[in-house]
């Protein structure tokens, strides 16, 4: 499971991503001593969505797709793709209106590339 960004009452919007291995959660239900820990994902490359909150993410294969949300008080109109193999973000070119879709409906309907 991956969680990106959000909003902290003191800091405002956040630009980070965390990962939780769900297999370890299942194993912990069988063995109370088995450790379950969140791991912070380190981004590579110059691009990222930045500080963002109130957005939606979905995972498809080795990609995390981020749509919508707020950058401060401004709506985020970009769609971002995070490659889990390279740990790099890229802006996606979307052929359908992102505002009419949920993250689940958007999965598979993008092509990555720069604008």
N, C-alpha and C positions, 0 to 999 in steps of 0.2 A: 504494500500500500504506500502511496506517495501523497504527501500533503505539501502544497506550495503556498507561501505567503499567508495573508490574513491581516488582522488588525490587533494591535496591542493598545490598551487604553493609554499607556504612557508614551509609547514610541510612534504610534500611528501605524500606517501600512508597513508590511514587512516584505523583504526580498530574500527569502531562503526556502529551501525544500528539505523535507525530512522523509526518510524511508523506514518502514517497518516490515520485517520479514514475517508474513502471516504463518508460514510453516512453524516458526518458533513460538508463535502464540498457540497454535494447536498442540505443539509438543509440551508447552507449559501447562496445558490443561490436564495432561497425563502425568507430568512430573513437576510438582510444585516448586522444586528447586531450580528448574531450568530458567536461565536468564532471558528476559525479553527486553530489548533495548531499541530505542529509536536511533537512527544513524543520520547525521546531516550529510546531504548530497552536496559535493563541491562542484560548482559550475566551472567549465572551461570555456575560453573564448571571450570575445569582447561584448557579446550581446546577452541581454536577459530582459524579461518583462519589467524589471525594476520593482519598486515598492508598489504592491497591488493588493487590493482586498475585494471581497464580495464577487469573486470570479468563480468559474466552473472549470474543473479539470476532469479529463477522462484518460484512461490508458488503453492503448491498442497496440498489442505486440510489444515492440521496443520503443514506442513513442508515447509521450505525455502531451496531450493537447489542452491548451489553456485558452478560454474564451471569456469575453465580457469583463465585468468588474469595474473597479474605480482606481484611478491613479490620483490620490488626493481627493479632490471634489469633482474631478473630470472623468467622464466615462472612458473606459478603455475600448477602443474600436479595433485594436490589433488582435490577431489570432497567433498564438505562439506554439511552436512544436519543440519539445525537449527530447533529444535523442538519448536514450538510456545507455547506449553503447559508447557514445563519445562524451556524454555529459555536457552537451552544447545545446544552446537555445538558437532558434531561427524563427524569423517571422514567416508565416504561411500566407500564400495567396489562396483565397477561398472563393470558389465559384458560386456560392449561395450566400444568402443573407445570414450572417452569424446571429443577428438579433432574433431570428425566428426559430433558432435551433437550440437544443440543449447540447451539452458536451457529448452525451451518448449518441445523439443523432449526427453529430459532426464527424465522429470518428470514421476515417476512411474517405472523407470527402474533401481532402485538401491536397495541395501540391506545395512542397516546401520550396523556398527560394526568396531572394531579396526583392523588395519593391523598388 
